[in-house]
């Protein structure tokens, strides 16, 4: 019994010894973790103990770029949106503007159909010619002279009105002007009259005794001295006159004549020169002959008709009807009978016959399709190609 009790006591003591050792180990592990945590809290880079930051996983390290929402979705262009196209680099863009008065600042300046030195010359303008500036672009002005619109280089056109310098005032005019500015004299105040003192009576002087005259002694005559002969002066030589040089005559400058302005190379029209029926007939012809041409093309065709009517060679009739229906020329009356003129044709016909006149030179009397070439008959010479038609001068009698 005693042995059994002693065995139980030894077993209990052994168990208690084991339990006490395990608690001590657990306490050491917990203290080591706490020490490491305290040491890590004081490091500059935020690491724990001796570990580096790369040993600790951060939530942001595992987020993919696809989850960040940075995908850019394409924008849709509406179907009816018109994408602007860039203008050609060599084309001159003109800014339209209200009419500004100007003048030609040099003799012999070209007035052209386009802003290009190779374009057709509408006329040659002289110094002082008035123009209306209606646009500008690059080195060119878009100008209007009368009813014609064209282009001139900026360096030969000045803004304003042309005038000769005013004469300066002469010295007499300056003196007169100075006299007119002389201030008027101011009236001096009239002094008040002072009281005149009464005259005091002067005492009458006592008469003085007149002294008796004393006899003056008679003077002795003095001897008259004999005149002495004066020496005769020697004559002085008269100097010979010196010949003055004859001044050379100055040449009188020849008067300069003002340059004669060149006549206009285009036919113009006067109010009432052509009737409304002439305008309607020409509008029908432009619709029949040049329906699909632009404004410049229709006006060029209509100008050929006007040039023939006003031509003085005798080769053409002198009326619009006579020119249009001349045998073997433009057309017949039947061809225009059922033609309804377009609004553009009416406007261009009125421009030619009632407003401004021709847009091409007087001697341009023939035209045909540009596809047929720029040479024709021997009595014609090529002028220009306008909107699909080649135009020709009439020579040798036209």
Long-range contacts (C-beta under 8 A, 24 or more apart in sequence): 92-137, 92-138, 92-140, 93-137, 94-135, 94-136, 94-137, 94-140, 94-142, 95-135, 95-136, 95-137, 96-134, 96-135, 97-133, 97-134, 97-135, 97-136, 98-134, 99-132, 99-133, 99-134, 99-144, 100-132, 100-133, 100-134, 100-159, 101-130, 101-132, 101-133, 101-159, 101-160, 101-161, 102-130, 102-131, 102-132, 102-133, 102-141, 102-143, 102-157, 102-158, 102-159, 102-160, 103-128, 103-129, 103-130, 103-131, 103-157, 103-158, 103-160, 103-161, 103-162, 104-128, 104-129, 104-131, 104-152, 104-156, 104-157, 105-156, 105-157, 105-158, 105-162, 106-156, 107-259, 109-152, 109-153, 109-156, 109-157, 110-152, 110-153, 111-143, 111-145, 111-148, 111-150, 111-151, 111-152, 112-150, 112-151, 112-152, 113-150, 113-151, 114-151, 115-140, 115-142, 115-151, 116-151, 119-151, 120-384, 122-148, 122-150, 122-265, 122-266, 123-148, 123-262, 123-264, 123-265, 123-266, 124-262, 125-152, 126-259, 126-261, 126-262, 127-162, 127-259, 128-162, 130-161, 130-162, 131-157, 133-157, 133-159, 146-268, 146-356, 147-268, 147-351, 147-355, 147-356, 147-357, 148-266, 148-356, 148-359, 265-361, 265-362, 266-357, 266-358, 266-359, 266-360, 266-361, 266-362, 267-303, 267-306, 267-307, 267-310, 267-357, 267-358, 267-362, 268-356, 268-357, 268-358, 269-306, 269-352, 269-353, 269-354, 269-355, 269-356, 269-357, 271-354, 273-353, 273-354, 274-320, 274-353, 274-354, 278-319, 278-320, 278-321, 278-353, 279-346, 279-349, 279-350, 279-353, 279-354, 280-341, 280-346, 280-349, 281-320, 281-321, 281-324, 281-336, 282-320, 282-324, 282-349, 282-352, 282-353, 283-341, 283-342, 283-345, 283-346, 283-348, 283-349, 283-350, 284-336, 284-339, 284-340, 284-341, 284-345, 285-324, 285-330, 285-331, 285-336, 286-341, 286-345, 286-348, 286-349, 287-339, 287-340, 287-341, 287-342, 287-345, 288-331, 288-335, 288-336, 288-339, 289-330, 289-331, 290-345, 291-342, 291-345, 293-387, 293-388, 293-389, 294-387, 295-344, 295-348, 296-359, 296-386, 296-387, 297-386, 297-387, 297-388, 297-389, 298-344, 298-345, 298-348, 299-348, 299-351, 299-352, 299-359, 300-359, 300-360, 300-367, 300-386, 300-387, 300-389, 300-391, 301-367, 301-389, 302-348, 302-349, 302-352, 302-353, 303-352, 303-357, 303-358, 303-359, 303-360, 303-364, 304-360, 304-364, 304-365, 304-366, 304-367, 304-391, 305-330, 305-352, 306-352, 306-353, 306-357, 306-358, 307-358, 307-360, 307-362, 307-363, 307-364, 307-365, 308-365, 310-362, 311-362, 311-365, 311-394, 311-398, 313-394, 313-397, 313-398, 315-394, 315-397, 315-398, 316-365, 320-353, 360-384, 360-386, 360-391, 361-393, 363-393, 363-394, 363-395, 363-398, 364-391, 364-392, 364-393, 364-394, 365-392, 365-393, 365-394, 365-398, 366-391, 366-392, 366-394, 367-391, 367-392
